[in-house]
């Protein structure tokens, strides 16, 4: 399978993390040994607060293998790698779920341009791999480029494209909500989403990130 993907230009010949050749891997970006090395980062610094967010947790730092995994998912359009990453966080996330006891779990929506380019929402597939139930609460009304390409002022404008789906506006009242996203950098996106949830009566908003930049 990997050989076919390589001939089609959809897979790397070597592991993007260690540079070794693949052996028994199922997704064509990282070898099984590197995937097994993905562990929660401890201790994590939570001294920086996120506006509108009651608490948050982060699985790992945006470096080494975890960085390459996220690159393979987002820029290599690998659903299988997203599912594998979900299985790696499966032992870390439940402790936080038990602590905050959310009524619902959700994640940011992709704008049309990003969805067409990738073909799937990567955070949704990570949650599938982690076997966590979720709801698609948000929609997008913009076609902004990735936030990493934008300065602080343009980021603030871009996140305004995140909106709540009309059918969830009344449902959210009184709920404890967990937002899941791939990367914590400036926190612009999660602040916008938390604000939207609180504005329609959410009791509390918490957040969980795959990596911290």
N, C-alpha and C positions, 0 to 999 in steps of 0.2 A: 504493500500500500504506500509506504513512504517513498519507494523508488518511483512509483507512478506519479506521485505528487511532485517529486523533484523534477521529473521530465516535463511536467506541465508548468513548472516555475512557481508552484504553490507551496513549496517546502524548501527549507535550507538543507544542504548536504551535511552540515555539521551543527552540533548543538550551539545555539546562540549564546549560551552562558559559558560553558567550559571549552568549547571548540572541538570536542571529541565527536567521532562519528556516532550515528544513531545505532542503538542496539535494543530492539524490542519496543521502541517508542511508538505511540499511536497517533501522534499529531504533527510531527514534522518540524518542530521548532526547538524543543529542548529534550535532552535525554532523560531517561527515567531516573538516573542517579541524581541529576540536578533538581528534578521535580520533588524527589523525596527529601531534598535538603531544605525545602521551603518550610520554615517554622515561624511561630509568632515571635515578634521582637519583644524582649523584656529586659529591663523595665522601660515602659513607654512614658514619655513626658506629656502629661495632660494639663500642665499649668496654664496654657493658652486657652482661653474660653472662646466659644463660638456664639455669636449673638443669636438669640432666639432658641438655642439648643440647650436643653437641660443637662445632658451629659453626652459623651461620645467615647468610642473605643476604636483603636486602630490595630489591624492584624500585624503589619510589618512596615519596614522602611522601604522607600522607593529607591532600591539599589540592588545590585547583584542579581541573583536569580529572579527575584520577584519583579524587578524592573523589566527584565527580558520577557517574562511571562506576560505581563500587561502589554508590552509592545507587540508580542506575537498575537495576542487576542485582538487588540484594537487596530493594528496596522497590517497584520497578517490575516485578519478576518477569520480567526480560528475558533469555531464553536466548541470543538473538542477540547481545546486548551482551556477555554472558559469553564467548561464542566469539570475538568481536572482541578483547576484552581479552587472551584467551589468545594470539591471534596477535601482539599487541603485545609480550608478554613472551617470545615464542618465540626472539628473538635474545639475550636476557639469561640465561635459565635454563640453556641448554645448557653454558655455560662453567662454571657451578657443578656441574652434573652430571658434567662431565669431571674436575673437581677432586676431588669426594668419591666418585665411582663407586658410587652406591647400588645395592644388590641389589633394592630395591623402593621404590616411591613410593606414598604414601597421604595421606589428608586426613581432617579431622574429619567425623563423621556429624552430621546434623541430628536434633533430636528430632522426634517425630511432629507436634507442633503447628506447628513451623516448616516442616517438609516439606509438610504439607497446605496451609499458607498460601502457600508459594512455589511448590510443585509440582515442585521439582527442587533438587539440591544445587549451589549456584553455583560452589563450588571445583571440583567434578567437571567442570562445563562449561568453566571456564577452562582446565583441564588438557586437555580435548578440543581446545579451540581451539589450544593450544600443541603439540598432537600428541605428548603425553607419555603413555606407558603407566602405568597406575596399578592399585592393588588396593584394594578396599573392606574394610579391616581392622577398622574400629570400628563399634560400634552405640551407641545411646542408650537409657537406661531412665528418663529423666526428661522432664518437660514444662516445664522452666524457661523464663522469658522471656529475651530477648536479654541478654547479659552487660552491655551498655552501660547497662542500666537498674538494675543491681545495684551495691551497695557492695562493698567488698573482701571482707568476711566472707561475704556471700551468694554472691559469685563463687566462693570456695573450695568452698562446699557444692555449687554448681551443677555444677562441672566433674567432681564425683564420679560424675555420671550417665554419663560416657564409659566404655565398656567395650570390651574386645577381643571380636571374634567367636570363638566356641569353635573353629571350624575352622582358625583361623590360629595358635593358641597354640603348637603344636609347630613350625609352619613358620617362625616368626620367629627361632628360635634361631640365633645366629651371623650374622645378616643385618645389613647396613648399611642403615639405613632413612632415607628423606627424607620429612619431614612438610611438607605444603604447606597454608597457610592464607591467608585474605584480609587480615587486619589484625593487626598486632602492637601491643598496648597494654600490658596488665599481664603478658602471657605466661602467664596462668593455664591456659588451655586446652592450649597446647602443652606446658607442664610436665607436666600430667596425662597426656597422650598419650605423651610420651617416657618417663615413669615406667612406664607400663603395658608399653611395648615392652621396656624394659630389664629389667623384672621377669620376663619370660619368656625372657630370654637374648639379646636383640638385642646385636650387637657395638658398634654406635654409632648414635646418632640425630642427624640434622641437620635443619634447618628452612629453609623458604623462604617468605617472606611477600610478598604483592602490595604492601602498603603499611604504613608505620609511622606510628602516631598520635602 
